[in-house]
């Protein structure tokens, strides 16, 4: 005996059942959305920090291999972006005094950041749309140079009398996420770059050492 047509047709959802299913899916999506946004945000934070670390290492490698002073100038967060440029001088490349960060503007974009006697090697921009920004200690200059012989970090210090001197010091830049999360890239006195978390907000990273220029770490952050 053949089965009836009614027996072969699968039962459809009723309107009430469909509404309940949609409601459950909506609740699950609402619960998952914040954790998904947090995961994406932290991944962006780690990615930008890793790129910054890699670029500091690249600048040190270029200084030693090219046998010329290399500079890194950082633009702190603004309304539109934060950014940095790695650059070198075209004249007297062994001299730190030939480096002129005032001729490099990373907000102009890659390929257009440096003019005159300064040659751009690399420019990276961090748009504010990523909810990230670069920060540096207020007492630290916004740029550093790398010794072509030793690979050591040097920064420029202006005394209260207006005297400009080149001194060995750590150079620190934080990548900060708007809604929580902070990773610090620190180039130590010898030029070795590391990542750490100053506030313990990022799992898997060591805590940053105390701020102490005399001990070869960051200047006070205020």
N, C-alpha and C positions, 0 to 999 in steps of 0.2 A: 504494500500500500504506500503510495507516494505521500511524503510529508506535506502538510498544508503550507501555503504561501506565508501564512502568519507565523509558522514555526521557524521559517528560514530567514526572516527579516530581523536583524538585531534591534534590540530595544534602544531608542534614542533617549538622550537626557531630557528631562523636563525642564521648563524654564526656571523653576526654583532650584533644581540641582545645578544647573549651569551658573546661576547667580552665586550659589554657595561656593562652587569651584573657583569662579573668578575672584570672589572675596578672599578665599584662602591664598590664592596665588598673589594677590595684591598685598596681603599682610606679610607673606614671605619675602616679597621684593622689598617692601618697606623696611623690614628687619635687616636684610642683606645689604641695602644701599650704603648705610654709613660705614660698615666694615669694608666694603669694596672701595669706597672713596678714600678711607684711611690707608688701605693697602697700596692704592695707586699713588697717593701723596707721598708715602714713605719711600716707595720705589723711585719716584722722581728725586727725592732728597738724596738718596743713596747714589743715584746715577750722576747727578750734577756734581756731587762731592767727589766721586771716583774720577770724573773727567778733570776736575780741578787738580786733584792729586797727580794724575797722569801728566797734566800739562806742566806742573812744577818740576816733575822729574824730567820731562822733555826739555824744559828750559835749561836745567842743569847739564843735561847731556849735550845740548847744543853748545853751551858755553865752553865746555871742555874740548869737544870734538872740533869746533870751529876756532878755538883759541881766541875768543873775543868775549867781552863783557856782554851779558844778556840781562835785560830788564823785564820786570812784570809790573804793570800798573793796573790797579783795581778801581773801578767805579762803584761805590756803594749804591745800595738800592735807591731808586728814585721812583717817581710816579709811574714810569714806563718800564724800566728794566734796571738790572745791574749787569756788569760785564767786566772783562779784563782783556788786556792785550800783552802778548809777549813780543818784545822788540829788541833791536840792536842798532848801534850807530854805524853809519857808513864811513865816517871819518875817525881815525885813531881808535879803532875798535877795542884795543886793549885797555883803554883808559875809562874808568867809571865816570869821569867827568864829561865824557862824550855822550853819555846817555842823557836824553832830555825827554822826560815823560810828558812835558807840556805840549809836545808835538804829536802826541798820540791820544786819540779820543775814541774809545771802544764803542761809544754809542753810534758812531758813524757807520759801523758794520765792517765785516770782514772784507779785506782788500782796500779799504778806504780809511783805516784807522790812523795811520801815521803819515806824516808829511815831512818835507825838508830832509834833514840829515838823519832822520830815524827811519829804519826799515822794519815794517811789520812782519812778524813770523807767524803769528796766530792770534785770532780774536774770537772770543766766545761771549755770546749774549745770553742772559737768563731773563726771559720776559716775565713780567709780573703776573701774567695770566697763568703761569705755573704755580702761583702762590708760594714762590720762593724768592729769596733775596740774599745778596752777599753783604757781610758785615765785617768790619775790622776794628781793632781797638782804637779809641779816639786819639790816643797819644802816639800811635804808630803811623808813620808816613804811608801814603796810599800806594807806594811802589817800593820795589827792592831791586838790587842788582846781584848778579852771581859772578864770582871770581872765576876767570877762565883757567887759572892755574890749579886752584884747589877745589873749585866747585862750591866754595863757601858762600853764605848769604851775607850781604852787606846792605845796610840801610843808611839813609842820609839824615843826619841830625842837625837841627838848627838851634843854636844856643840862644839864651835870652839876649845876648849881645848881637845876634844876627849872624854868627859865624857858622858856616856850613862845614860839617865834618862827616866823613864816611866811617861808620862804626860797624863791627860785627854784632849781629842781633838776629833773633828768630823773627820770622815773618808769618803772621797768622791771619787767616781769613775764615770766617764762619759762613756756612750755608744754612740759612734759617728758614724753616717752614712757618707760614703764617699761623696755623692752628696747632703748632706743637711739633717739635723735632729740631735738633741742632747738631750739626756735624762740623768739626773744626779741621781744617787742613793747616798743618804747621810745618814750615820749612825751618829746621833747626840750624844752629850755627854752622855746622858742617855741610849744610845743604840737603841733608836727608829729609824727605817729606813723609809725613805720617798723617793718619786720620784718627780722630778720637771724638768723644762726645763730652762736652763741658758740663752738661746737666743730667747725664744718664738717661736721656730721652730716646736713645736709639739702641736697640738690643744688638748684641754681638760686637760692639765696639768698646774698647777700653776707655776708662775715664781719663780726661785730659789732666796733665800735670798742673800744679798751681802756677798762677801767673807770676813770673819772677824773671825779668830780663837778666839779672845778674847770674841766674842759674841756667840761662840759655833757653828760656821759655817765653811765652807771650808777654807783652806789656799789659798792664792792668786794663780791664775792660770798662771800668767805671760803673 
